[in-house]
Structures are given as structure tokens and as C-alpha cells.
């Protein structure tokens, strides 16, 4: 496991400062790490550059649309 204590973590400029945000680190090995700012020593998601690009495309496009209606069809 990498020691991430010296990594520069970045918070979104839209963060409200209430602790409910994620932080991102861009590492030299072309890996992108994402962690919960409330739990900096906890687990992190790890993305390669292609996965990160796909994740961002999903956020900005229709990839992560509204949750489906949980009510059963009539």
C-alpha cells in the first residue's frame, strides 16, 4: 500500500466546508486516488486515467442520471 501522507489532495472548489466532500490526488504513476475527506486514513478509490475519464464523462453526461423509480410497474 502506498504511503499517501505526503500526497497533495485536492478538494472541489464547490466544497461547502461541511466535511461532506471527496478529495482527489493525481499521482506520478498516472493513477488517480479519491478519498472521503472525513476519513483521510480510510480506504481510497483508485482509477487509471481511462477509468477516470469515463467516470468524469458519466458525471457530466447522462451516465449517472436520476435514480430509477423504485415503485413497481402498474
PyMOL commands that set and color helices and strands:
alter all, ss='L'
color gray80, all
select helices_A, chain A and resi 49-60
alter helices_A, ss='H'
color red, helices_A
select strands_A, chain A and resi 10-11+22-26+32-36+44-47
alter strands_A, ss='S'
color yellow, strands_A
deselect
rebuild
show_as cartoon
